[in-house]
Amino acid sequence: MRVSRSIRLLVPAMIMAVSGMAQDKNFHIYLCLGQSNMQGSSFVEPMDRLDVSERFKVMSTVDYADGTRVKGEWYTAVPPLVNQNYGLTPMDYFGRTMAANLPDNIKIGVIPVAVAGCRIEHYDKNFDQDSLKNAPDWFKNIMSGYDNHPYNALVKYGRKAQKEGVIKGILLHQGESNTGDTEWPAKVNEIYRNLLADLGLNADEVPLLAGEVVTTEQGGVCGAMNAIIDSLPNTIPTAHVVSAANIPQRGDNSHFSSHGYRVLGCRYATTMLALMGIDNPRVDYPENEPCIPRPDHSEGDFTFSLDRFNPVMCEIGEFDCDTRKFKTKSNSFGGWYYEKPVDISGYKYIVAELEEAPSADVKFQIYDSTDHWFKHFTTGFNGKKLVVIALAGATKNSDSEPEALDTSAIHMLGFKTDAPTTITLKRIYVTDTPPASVE
């Protein structure tokens, strides 16, 4: 019997579709799930956007509001990875480190499904969507991005990814909302087993990597959960725990700092690489916190370095250090962020100077907290190119009584715009002697 050429070509394609075989076995893909620490809760800094390998990809699982990413499509993994309004995650330096240690023909892909504040039960295959009726609006908004069913989203995008690559592992960072829940390992096991079954995966070939939460020693309010997380391999033999020992938090006792996310991501990678037989991997990011110049009144005026200017502290902005131009979008906030606060209380003034008066409404803001939504000091340029702020008596915006700005513990300062514009920075500094024009 003679078989037509079209049928001969069709049969292998059908077998591949049924068996879930990958098109490219050199495209290694990792499913990533969790709550806010996987979603990303510290600022993406300029260094995090540099030198991201084209071999490190992210599949977007939500549509970005500005249209730059569409769910179900692959992009070079320039952060933010989960959503344009979120921050740095363990995935960022996991992918970078994996790519740096594997041959050039290997690509790394991550697929994030992360929901701030979720319990592990929200990832259950049989999650009841009706249970969201009484949830806060912010939580509903995140869940709606995954059609109110995170497990289904993982399977949907996992299956799509399998048409292009092979799933090599699952990264989990969750537990804060289940602190004290001794049934957590069993619940994780059920989710893991269901994912393996629904995606046609073998546990021996697809390990589960689970990260510890901020430790009690670092001030973590959920640090007690680590004892339960550490027991996970007793329930899942192919599970491996990623330590959070000595990793700093951002100051809210729940989330890692940007430095912390980088270190944690590298630890996820070294754990996975060890499972692949690579015991002494190259790790380009150091565990010691980098030395950041800080104001010292005894040394005189202090100028905030434009090398550390971060244009994406709220919404997406762009900054060119050579031209000193800050290009903004609606509600952009760019400037300087200090996870460990800086003390400027010894100075009398802070001066913010632009090259020319802004054409749009531009404000200069100072925060004594790590969240740009919190109360803060604010002043407008009002058509001028210079603002001089007397630090003594500076107060934060408030609907009630004025509240003093704690100038001994400044976390953020910078420029806020409500509409797209471009401003050219000149110098921002603290001093005891204001410019002569305003003395």
N, C-alpha and C positions, 0 to 999 in steps of 0.2 A: 504494500500500500504506500502510495506516495503522499507525503505530507507537504502542504504548501509552505512556502517560505514565511508567510505572514504568521501562520500558526506556530512554526518553529520559533519565531521571535517572540510571540506572545506568551508561550508557556513559561519561559524563564522569568519574564516580567511578573506573571501571575504568582509564581512561586515566591519571588522576592517580596511581593506585596503581602502575601499571606504570612510568610515567615518573619517579616519585619526586618529583613536584612538591610544593612545600611548601604548607601551608595558609596560612601567614602569612609573606610575603616580608620583612616588617619584623622578624622574629625572627631575628637573626644568631647563628649557633651556631659554636663552635670546639671541635674535638677537641684534647685536651691529653694528651700522653703523656711519659713519662720515668722517671727513677729518683728518688732521695730528695729532690733539690732541687725536683722538680715535686710530689712527695708532700707536702713541707713539713716542715722540720727545725728551725725556730726558733719560739719561743712566739708565739701569738696574744696580742696585748696589748689592753687595753680600747679604745683608739682604733680598732682594726680592726673592732670590732663596732658602731661608731657610724655612722649615716648611710649605711648600705648601701642603694642605690637598689632599689626594687621592680622596676625594669627590668633588674636584673642577677640572672640566675638560674644555678643549678647543677643539673645532673641527677646525682643520687646514683647511683653505680655499685656501691655496696656497701650492705648493710643496717647501720645504726648499731645498736650493741648495746643502747642505751637506747630504741630504737624511734622516735627523733625523725625519722629519715630512712629511706626505703625505696628500694631500688635501682629505677631506671627512672622515678622521679618527679622533678619539678622543684620547687626550693625557692629562696627568696630567698637570695642567696649570702653569707650571714653565715658567717664562718669558724668552725671548720675545714671545708674544702671536700671533702677526699678521704676522710677518716675521722675520727671524733670524737676519736681519740687522736693525730692528727697535728697539724701546725702551719700556719703561714702559708706561702703558695706564691706564685709569680709570677702565678698566675691572679687572685688577689685584687685587686691594683691594676691589672692589665690590664683586668679587667671594669669596675672603677670609672671608670678613665680613658676607656675606650671610651664608656661611658654618658654621661659628662660632656660629650663632644664630638660626640655624635650627636643628631639631633632626638628630641623626647620620644616620638614614635611608634615609635622603634626600641628593641627589647629585645636584650639581650646574654645569651647562654647559653654556659656552658662544660661540657664533658663530660670529667672526669678519669679516666684509667686510668694509675696511677703505681705503680711497684714499686721500693722501695729496694733498691739493690745489683744491679739487673738489668743485663745486657748488652743491647746492641741486638738481639742474636739472639733474646732472649725475646719480641720483638715481631714476629718473622717469622711470616708466614702459615702456614708449614709447621712451626712449632715442635713439637719432639718432647717431649710431656709426660713420657715415661719418663725423660728426662734429669734430672728433679727428684728422683729416688729418693734420691740422695746429698746433696741440698741441705740446709742447716741448717733446723731447724724454723721459725724466725722467717720465713725466706724462703718456705717452703712455705705458711705461714699467710697471707701477703700474696697469693701467687699463687692460693691457693684461693678468695679473694674474687672472683677473675675466672675461676673455673672452670678454673684452671691454663692459660689461654690468653688473654693480654692482647689479641692482635690480634682474636680473635673477639669479645671484649668491646667493643672499639672499633667494630667493624662492627655488632654487635647494637644497641648504644645509639645509634650514629649513624643507623641505619635508623629506629629509634623516633623520634629527634629530627626526622628529615626529614618526619615526618607532621605536625609542628607548626611547623617553621621551615626555614631554609635554611643549610647549612654554608658558612661564609665563609672558613675558614682552619684550619690545623693548627699547634698550638704544640708544640714539642719541646724538652725539656731533659734530655739524656742524653749520656753520653760518658765520665764518670769511670771506669766499669768497662771501657771500651774504650780507655783511654789508650794512645797509641802505635799504634793499629790503623789503618793507612793504607787499609784496605778499608772503614772506617766510612762514608764518603760513599756508596759503592756499595750498602752494606747499607741505609742510610737510604733511598736512592732506590728500592730494591725495595719496601720497606714503603710508601713514599709512593705509588708507582704502583699497588700492589695496593689500597690504600685508595681511591684515586680510581676504580679500575675497579669495585670491589665496591660502592661507594656511588653510582656513576653521576655522578662529579664531573669537572669540567674543570680542569686544572692552572692555566690562565690566570685562572680565577675563584676558585681555592682555593690561595693561596700557603702555603708552609711556612716558619714562623718558628722558627729554632733559636737557642737562647741559649748563650752561652759559659759555661764553668764558672769557678769561683773562680780568679782569675788568679795567676800566680806572684808578681807584685808584691804581692799581698795575702796571700801565704803559702800559696796553693793547691797541694796536693801533686799535683794532676792538671792544673795550669796548662798544661803542655806540650801537652795535648789541644786547646787553643784554635787552634793552627795548623791542625790537621786540620778542626776545626769551621768555621774561617774559609774553608776551601777548598770547602765544600759547594756554593755557587752555581756552581762550575765543573762540577759533576756534575748539579745540579738548577737549571736557569735560573730557576725560580719560587721558589727558596729565598732567604731573607734572614736574615742573622746578626744577632743582638741582642748588643751588646757588654756585657761585664761589667767593663769598665775602671773602676777606682777604687771598685768596690762591695765593702764590707767583708764579712768572713766572721765566723762566730760564735765562733771560737776553736779549732775542731777541724780547721782547714785543708782542709775539704771542703765545708762548707755555709755558705750566706750567713746573715748576721744577719737579724733581723726587719726592721730598716731596709733591709738589702740586698735582701730580697725585695720590699719596696715599690718601691724604685728600679728593680729589674729588671723588675717587672711594668709599671711606667710606660713603660719603654723598649720592652717588647714592644708596648704599645699605640701609642706614637708611631710605631713602625715600621709597624704595620698601618694607622694613620690616614694616614700618608704615602702608602701604596699606594692609599688611597681618595681622595687629592687634598687631604688636610688637613695642611698643612705646618707650621702654627704652632698646635698644639693646646693646649688648656688642661690643665695638669698641676698638680693641687692639692697633690701631695706633693713637698716639696723634696728635692734630692739631697744637700744638706748634712745631716750627722747632727744631730739635735736636741740641744740642751743639756739634760742631765739633772743635777739637783742631786746633789752627791756629798759625802760626809762630809769635813770639814776640821777636824782637831783644834784648829788654832789659833783657830777660831771658836767653840769650846765644844761643847755637846751638839748632836747632829744627830738630828732626828726624821724617820723614813721617812714620806714623804707618802702619805696614803691615796688621793690622786688617782692614784697610780701603782700601786696594789694590783691585782694580776692574779689573778683567781679561777680561771683555767683553765690553770695550769701543769702539772697532772696531773688527768685526768678533768674533767668539767664542774662548775664551781661558779658561784655567783652572788654578787655583792657590790654593795651599795647604799652609795655614798659618803656620802649624807646621813644614813642611820641607822647607818652603820658596821657593818652586819650582813653576815657571811660565811656564806652557806648552802651546805652541802657535800653531796656524795654519798659513796659508798664510795670510799676511796682518793683523796680530793681533796687537792690541795696548792695553796695560794694564798699569794701574798706578793709579793716584789720580785725582779726579775731584771735583772742587769746584764751585757750582752754584753762590755763592757769592765769588768773587775773593779774593785770599790771597796776602798779601804784603810781598815780600821777598827782597825789594829794600834796606833794611837796612843792608843786609849781603853782603859779598864780593864774596862768592863762593857757588856753589851747587855741592855736591859730590854724585856720583852714584857708588856703589861698589857691585860687584858680588863675589860669593865664588870662581869661577874659570872663566878663560877666555872663552867666548862663542865660540862654534864650528861653528856657523852660523853668518851671518851679523846681528848685533843687534845695533839699534840706540837708543839714549836717546833724547826725544823731550820735549819741553816746549812751552805752548800755552798761549797767553794773550787773547784768545777768547774761546767761548764755542763749537766751531765746529772743529773737527779734520781734516777737509778738508781745513781749512784756513791756511794762512802763519804761520810759527812757527820756533822756534830755533831747530836745529837738529845737533847732533854730533854722530859719530860712536865710538864703542869700539875698532875697528881695532885690534882684537886679544888680547886685554888687558882686565883685569878684573876691571879696575878703570878708571873713567873719572872725571875730575875736571874742572868745568866750571866757568870762571870769569864772574860774572854777569854784571860788568861795561862794556859797549860796546857790549853786546850780541845782535846779530841781527837775524832777521827772514829770511828764505829762500825766494828769490825773483828773478823773471826773469829780473828785472830792477835794480833800485838803492836799496842798502841794507836799510832795515827798522828796527829801533830799537825795541827790545823786551821791552814791558812795564812790568818791573819786580815788579811794584807796584800793578798789577792787573792780577795775574796768575790764570787761570782757570783749566789748565790740565798740568800734567807732567807724563812721564812714558816711557815705553819701546816699541819699534816698531820692528817687525820682518817681513821680506818678505817671509820667508819659515818656515815650521814647525820646531820647536826646543824646547828645555827645558833649561831654565836658572835658576840658584839659586841665589836669592837676598840675599845680606848681610846687607847693610845699605844705605839709601838714606837720605841726610840731607843738611841743609844750615848752613854755618859757616863763621867765619872771619879768621879761621886758617885752611889751607888745610893740608892734610896728609903730614907728613915729607918727604915722598919719592918724592914729587913733588914741594916742596918749592924752 
